[in-house]
């Protein structure tokens, strides 16, 4: 992986803090946007129960959570990761590509200000969704597709350059967000579901997984990943390579193109 974090940032990331922003689904969650899959009926009560199970799984693994203020007029607000990109002590507030989602960022910014983060912003006319951003070891890959513009990638590069980050644009056409197609295991191996990955050669270490939900992982520590229970074959393969897997059922949120990554913003430094 190219790029090294600055000494200051590396020290911050080494602090071992486990804190995550979350936002509970609102009463209109069933109306959330879908773009690359067909619309299915969503049980709002079950979606809330599954979200609570997700948060409880984080707590059980030693993570603390901070609830971002509700945005009940925004059906997709539960997907809080899309509202910000955080690296070190910098929080870059996004400008979502869907107009319906733009009001979601205010609550996230307020929460991060209260936690002491330095705030930067993606400015108009460009747009960026946090779900398009994959980070590992100082490299930041950004999906260039329906929700994120090239100009936003340049803005993000400017904001993160002082931290030593290397920002790389990645072509994206088959899914909503980059992290709908690929995520990274704790050792930096990028895992993806081939039918929705435009160019796997972007990554030095890439491995395909057999199930679409299997390409979505949240790294909880160096040996543990959180992922959807809808990918049993992938779970077995990750366990065979020595990882411990925490599996959660988020089936109602997956109907809205959601996954385990977009339900929280992990604050490690």
C-alpha positions in Angstrom: 0.0 0.0 0.0 1.4 3.4 -0.9 1.5 6.4 1.4 2.5 6.7 5.0 0.6 8.6 7.8 2.4 11.5 9.3 4.0 10.9 12.7 1.3 13.0 14.5 -1.5 11.1 12.8 0.1 7.7 13.3 0.4 8.5 17.0 -3.2 9.4 17.2 -4.3 6.2 15.5 -2.1 4.2 17.8 -4.1 5.4 20.8 -6.5 2.5 20.5 -9.7 4.5 21.0 -12.8 2.6 19.9 -15.6 5.2 19.4 -18.2 5.2 16.7 -20.9 7.6 15.5 -24.3 6.1 14.8 -27.8 7.4 14.0 -30.9 5.5 14.6 -33.3 4.9 11.7 -36.2 7.4 11.6 -39.9 6.8 10.9 -39.4 7.2 7.2 -36.6 4.7 6.8 -38.7 2.5 4.5 -38.8 5.4 2.0 -35.0 5.3 1.5 -33.4 5.8 -1.9 -32.5 2.7 -4.0 -30.6 3.1 -7.3 -28.9 -0.2 -8.3 -31.4 -2.7 -6.9 -35.2 -3.2 -7.1 -37.3 -1.7 -4.3 -38.5 -4.2 -1.7 -40.9 -3.5 1.2 -39.0 -2.6 4.3 -40.3 -3.3 7.8 -39.4 -0.2 9.7 -39.8 -1.8 13.2 -37.5 -4.7 12.2 -35.0 -2.2 10.7 -34.9 -0.4 14.1 -34.4 -3.7 15.9 -31.6 -4.8 13.6 -29.9 -1.4 14.0 -30.1 -1.8 17.7 -28.5 -5.3 17.3 -25.7 -3.7 15.3 -25.0 -1.1 18.0 -25.1 -3.8 20.7 -22.6 -5.8 18.7 -20.2 -2.8 18.7 -20.7 -2.4 22.4 -20.0 -6.1 23.0 -16.6 -5.7 21.2 -15.6 -2.8 23.4 -16.7 0.1 21.2 -18.5 3.1 22.6 -21.1 4.8 20.5 -22.3 8.4 20.2 -25.7 8.9 18.7 -25.9 11.7 16.1 -29.1 13.8 16.5 -32.0 12.4 14.5 -32.8 13.6 11.1 -36.3 12.1 10.8 -37.2 13.9 7.6 -34.4 12.1 5.9 -35.2 8.5 5.2 -31.5 7.5 4.6 -30.1 9.2 7.7 -29.3 5.9 9.4 -26.5 5.5 6.9 -24.4 8.0 8.8 -21.1 7.1 7.2 -22.1 9.0 4.1 -22.1 12.4 5.9 -18.4 12.6 6.7 -14.8 11.4 6.1 -12.7 11.3 9.2 -8.9 10.8 9.3 -6.8 11.6 12.4 -8.3 14.7 14.0 -9.8 16.1 10.7 -13.5 15.6 9.8 -14.4 16.4 6.2 -18.1 17.0 6.1 -19.5 15.6 2.9 -21.9 17.1 0.4 -24.1 14.2 -0.4 -24.8 13.5 -4.1 -28.6 13.1 -3.5 -30.2 16.4 -2.7 -32.6 14.6 -0.3 -29.6 13.7 1.9 -27.9 17.1 2.2 -29.6 18.0 5.5 -28.1 14.9 7.1 -24.7 16.5 7.6 -25.6 19.1 10.2 -26.1 16.6 13.0 -22.8 14.8 12.2 -20.9 18.0 12.1 -22.3 19.0 15.5 -21.3 15.7 17.0 -17.8 15.9 15.7 -17.3 19.5 16.8 -18.3 18.4 20.3 -15.7 15.7 20.2 -13.0 18.2 19.2 -12.4 17.4 15.6 -11.2 20.0 13.1 -13.9 20.6 10.6 -13.4 20.9 6.8 -16.1 20.7 4.1 -16.7 19.6 0.6 -17.9 22.7 -1.2 -20.5 23.2 -4.0 -20.9 22.4 -6.8 -19.0 19.1 -6.0 -20.5 16.2 -4.1 -19.1 13.3 -2.1 -20.7 10.5 -0.1 -18.6 9.0 2.7 -19.5 5.5 1.5 -17.4 6.1 -1.5 -14.2 6.4 0.7 -12.1 3.4 1.7 -9.1 4.1 3.9 -6.2 1.9 4.9 -2.6 2.6 6.0 -2.5 6.2 4.7 -4.1 5.5 1.3 -7.6 6.8 0.7 -9.5 5.4 -2.3 -12.5 7.3 -3.5 -15.2 5.9 -5.8 -16.0 8.1 -8.8 -19.5 7.3 -9.8 -23.1 8.5 -9.3 -22.7 10.3 -6.0 -19.1 11.6 -5.9 -17.5 14.0 -8.4 -13.8 14.4 -9.5 -13.8 17.9 -8.0 -14.7 16.5 -4.6 -11.8 14.0 -4.8 -9.5 17.0 -5.4 -11.0 18.8 -2.4 -10.6 15.7 -0.2 -7.0 15.4 -1.4 -6.3 19.0 -0.3 -7.9 18.5 3.1 -6.1 15.3 3.9 -2.7 16.0 2.4 -1.4 17.7 5.6 -2.0 14.3 7.3 0.2 12.5 4.8 -2.7 10.7 3.1 -2.5 9.6 -0.5 -6.0 10.0 -2.2 -6.7 7.8 -5.3 -9.8 8.0 -7.5 -11.4 4.7 -8.4 -13.8 4.1 -11.3 -17.3 3.1 -10.1 -20.3 2.3 -12.2 -22.0 -0.9 -11.0 -22.9 -0.1 -7.4 -24.0 2.9 -5.3 -20.8 3.4 -3.4 -17.2 2.1 -3.5 -17.7 0.3 -0.2 -20.7 -1.4 -1.7 -18.2 -3.2 -3.8 -15.0 -3.5 -1.8 -13.7 -3.1 1.8 -10.4 -3.9 3.5 -9.5 -6.7 6.0 -7.3 -5.7 8.9 -4.1 -6.8 7.1 -5.0 -4.5 4.2 -6.2 -7.1 1.8 -9.1 -5.6 -0.2 -12.0 -7.9 -0.6 -14.7 -7.5 -3.3 -17.5 -9.1 -5.1 -16.3 -9.4 -8.7 -19.6 -8.7 -10.5 -19.6 -5.1 -9.1 -15.9 -4.3 -9.1 -14.9 -2.2 -12.1 -11.1 -2.5 -11.8 -9.6 -4.8 -9.2 -6.1 -3.9 -10.4 -6.3 -0.7 -8.4 -5.3 -2.7 -5.3 -2.0 -4.5 -4.8 -3.7 -7.1 -2.7 -7.2 -8.0 -3.9 -9.3 -11.1 -3.2 -12.8 -11.9 -4.5 -15.5 -13.2 -2.2 -18.3 -15.6 -3.2 -21.3 -13.5 -1.8 -22.2 -9.8 -2.3 -22.7 -9.1 1.4 -19.3 -10.8 2.1 -17.4 -7.8 0.6 -18.6 -5.5 3.4 -16.5 -5.7 6.6 -15.9 -3.4 9.5 -12.5 -3.9 11.1 -13.1 -3.9 14.9 -9.5 -4.8 15.8 -6.5 -6.5 14.2 -8.2 -9.9 14.4 -11.9 -9.2 14.3 -14.3 -8.1 11.6 -18.0 -7.2 11.8 -20.1 -8.3 8.8 -23.5 -9.4 7.6 -24.9 -12.8 8.5 -26.2 -13.0 4.9 -22.7 -14.2 3.8 -22.1 -17.6 5.5 -19.7 -18.9 2.9 -17.5 -15.8 3.2 -17.7 -15.9 6.9 -16.3 -19.4 6.9 -13.5 -18.4 4.6 -12.5 -15.4 6.8 -12.5 -17.7 9.9 -10.3 -20.2 8.0 -7.7 -17.4 7.5 -7.7 -16.7 11.3 -10.1 -13.9 11.6 -12.8 -13.7 14.2 -16.1 -12.7 12.7 -19.0 -10.9 14.4 -22.1 -11.5 12.3 -25.2 -9.3 12.4 -28.5 -9.4 10.7 -29.2 -6.2 8.8 -31.5 -7.6 6.1 -34.0 -4.7 6.2 -31.3 -2.1 5.8 -29.7 -4.2 3.0 -32.9 -3.7 1.1 -32.0 0.0 1.0 -28.5 -0.7 -0.4 -27.1 -0.4 3.1 -24.3 -2.5 4.6 -22.4 -2.8 7.9 -19.9 0.0 7.0 -22.4 2.7 6.3 -24.2 2.3 9.7 -21.4 3.9 11.7 -18.4 6.3 11.5 -15.5 4.7 13.2 -13.3 7.1 15.2 -10.1 5.4 15.9 -7.8 8.3 16.5 
